[in-house]
Each structure stands twice: as structure tokens, then as C-alpha cells.
Amino acid sequence: MRVFAAISSFARSESGAVTVDWVVLTAALVGLGLAVTNTVSDGLESLSNEIRIQLESDHIVEDFN
């Protein structure tokens, strides 16, 4: 529980240095999130194009007689 107590104390602290740490930490997490989103979106775009091509080439039988 010492780690949790240290994190909790850090989160509640309002001194100037800790505030700067929070800003830097938050900016790093936002940057990481944007990088992951960019990487994943490229792969999803490629996959969605492959799915679109496959669906366009499929033939649907409308008459079951």
C-alpha cells in the first residue's frame, strides 16, 4: 500500500513543482494517446477498405425460388 499512498499524496499535493509535474505528465499522456490513435487509424483504414472491396464483390441472391 505504500505505492498507493505515495501516488495519493502526489495527486493531492498543490505545490508549484507538483503542478508542473502534473502538466508534463498529462501532456505526455495526451501525446501518447494521439500517437496510438494515429497508428491504429492507419491500420483500420486499410482493413476497412479491404472489407469494402469484399462486400462490393459479393453477390446477394434475392430470389430463393
Distance bins in CASP14 RR format, pairs under 12 A and 6 or more apart:
PFRMAT RR
TARGET T0000
AUTHOR 0000-0000-0000
RMODE 2
METHOD distances of the structure
MODEL  1
1 7 0 0 0 0 0 1 0 0 0 0 0
1 8 0 0 0 0 1 0 0 0 0 0 0
2 8 0 0 0 0 0 1 0 0 0 0 0
2 9 0 0 0 0 0 1 0 0 0 0 0
3 9 0 0 0 0 0 1 0 0 0 0 0
3 10 0 0 0 0 0 1 0 0 0 0 0
4 10 0 0 0 0 0 1 0 0 0 0 0
4 11 0 0 0 0 0 1 0 0 0 0 0
5 11 0 0 0 0 0 1 0 0 0 0 0
5 12 0 0 0 0 0 1 0 0 0 0 0
6 12 0 0 0 0 0 1 0 0 0 0 0
6 13 0 0 0 0 0 1 0 0 0 0 0
7 13 0 0 0 0 0 1 0 0 0 0 0
7 18 0 0 0 0 0 1 0 0 0 0 0
7 25 0 0 0 0 0 1 0 0 0 0 0
9 15 0 0 0 0 0 1 0 0 0 0 0
9 18 0 0 0 0 1 0 0 0 0 0 0
10 17 0 0 0 0 0 1 0 0 0 0 0
10 18 1 0 0 1 0 0 0 0 0 0 0
10 19 0 0 0 0 0 1 0 0 0 0 0
10 21 1 0 0 1 0 0 0 0 0 0 0
10 22 0 0 0 0 1 0 0 0 0 0 0
10 25 0 0 0 0 1 0 0 0 0 0 0
11 18 0 0 0 0 1 0 0 0 0 0 0
11 19 0 0 0 0 0 1 0 0 0 0 0
11 21 0 0 0 0 0 1 0 0 0 0 0
11 22 0 0 0 0 1 0 0 0 0 0 0
11 25 0 0 0 0 0 1 0 0 0 0 0
12 18 0 0 0 0 1 0 0 0 0 0 0
12 19 0 0 0 0 0 1 0 0 0 0 0
12 22 0 0 0 0 0 1 0 0 0 0 0
13 19 0 0 0 0 1 0 0 0 0 0 0
13 20 0 0 0 0 0 1 0 0 0 0 0
13 21 0 0 0 0 1 0 0 0 0 0 0
13 22 0 0 0 0 1 0 0 0 0 0 0
14 20 0 0 0 0 0 1 0 0 0 0 0
14 21 0 0 0 0 0 1 0 0 0 0 0
14 22 0 0 0 0 1 0 0 0 0 0 0
15 21 0 0 0 0 1 0 0 0 0 0 0
15 22 0 0 0 0 0 1 0 0 0 0 0
16 22 0 0 0 0 1 0 0 0 0 0 0
16 23 0 0 0 0 0 1 0 0 0 0 0
17 23 0 0 0 0 0 1 0 0 0 0 0
17 24 0 0 0 0 0 1 0 0 0 0 0
18 24 0 0 0 0 0 1 0 0 0 0 0
18 25 0 0 0 0 0 1 0 0 0 0 0
19 25 0 0 0 0 0 1 0 0 0 0 0
19 26 0 0 0 0 0 1 0 0 0 0 0
20 26 0 0 0 0 0 1 0 0 0 0 0
20 27 0 0 0 0 0 1 0 0 0 0 0
21 27 0 0 0 0 0 1 0 0 0 0 0
21 28 0 0 0 0 0 1 0 0 0 0 0
22 28 0 0 0 0 0 1 0 0 0 0 0
22 29 0 0 0 0 0 1 0 0 0 0 0
23 29 0 0 0 0 0 1 0 0 0 0 0
23 30 0 0 0 0 0 1 0 0 0 0 0
24 30 0 0 0 0 0 1 0 0 0 0 0
24 31 0 0 0 0 0 1 0 0 0 0 0
25 31 0 0 0 0 0 1 0 0 0 0 0
25 32 0 0 0 0 0 1 0 0 0 0 0
26 32 0 0 0 0 0 1 0 0 0 0 0
26 33 0 0 0 0 0 1 0 0 0 0 0
27 33 0 0 0 0 0 1 0 0 0 0 0
27 34 0 0 0 0 0 1 0 0 0 0 0
28 34 0 0 0 0 0 1 0 0 0 0 0
28 35 0 0 0 0 0 1 0 0 0 0 0
29 35 0 0 0 0 0 1 0 0 0 0 0
29 36 0 0 0 0 0 1 0 0 0 0 0
30 36 0 0 0 0 0 1 0 0 0 0 0
30 37 0 0 0 0 0 1 0 0 0 0 0
31 37 0 0 0 0 1 0 0 0 0 0 0
31 38 0 0 0 0 1 0 0 0 0 0 0
32 38 0 0 0 0 0 1 0 0 0 0 0
32 39 0 0 0 0 0 1 0 0 0 0 0
33 39 0 0 0 0 1 0 0 0 0 0 0
33 40 0 0 0 0 1 0 0 0 0 0 0
33 41 0 0 0 0 0 1 0 0 0 0 0
34 40 0 0 0 0 0 1 0 0 0 0 0
34 41 0 0 0 0 0 1 0 0 0 0 0
35 41 0 0 0 0 0 1 0 0 0 0 0
35 42 0 0 0 0 0 1 0 0 0 0 0
36 42 0 0 0 0 0 1 0 0 0 0 0
36 43 0 0 0 0 0 1 0 0 0 0 0
37 43 0 0 0 0 0 1 0 0 0 0 0
37 44 0 0 0 0 0 1 0 0 0 0 0
38 44 0 0 0 0 0 1 0 0 0 0 0
38 45 0 0 0 0 0 1 0 0 0 0 0
39 45 0 0 0 0 0 1 0 0 0 0 0
39 46 0 0 0 0 0 1 0 0 0 0 0
40 46 0 0 0 0 0 1 0 0 0 0 0
40 47 0 0 0 0 0 1 0 0 0 0 0
41 47 0 0 0 0 0 1 0 0 0 0 0
41 48 0 0 0 0 0 1 0 0 0 0 0
42 48 0 0 0 0 0 1 0 0 0 0 0
42 49 0 0 0 0 0 1 0 0 0 0 0
43 49 0 0 0 0 1 0 0 0 0 0 0
43 50 0 0 0 0 0 1 0 0 0 0 0
43 51 0 0 0 0 0 1 0 0 0 0 0
44 50 0 0 0 0 0 1 0 0 0 0 0
44 51 0 0 0 0 0 1 0 0 0 0 0
45 51 0 0 0 0 0 1 0 0 0 0 0
45 52 0 0 0 0 0 1 0 0 0 0 0
46 52 0 0 0 0 0 1 0 0 0 0 0
46 53 0 0 0 0 0 1 0 0 0 0 0
47 53 0 0 0 0 0 1 0 0 0 0 0
47 54 0 0 0 0 0 1 0 0 0 0 0
48 54 0 0 0 0 0 1 0 0 0 0 0
48 55 0 0 0 0 0 1 0 0 0 0 0
49 55 0 0 0 0 0 1 0 0 0 0 0
49 56 0 0 0 0 0 1 0 0 0 0 0
50 56 0 0 0 0 0 1 0 0 0 0 0
50 57 0 0 0 0 0 1 0 0 0 0 0
51 57 0 0 0 0 0 1 0 0 0 0 0
51 58 0 0 0 0 0 1 0 0 0 0 0
52 58 0 0 0 0 0 1 0 0 0 0 0
END
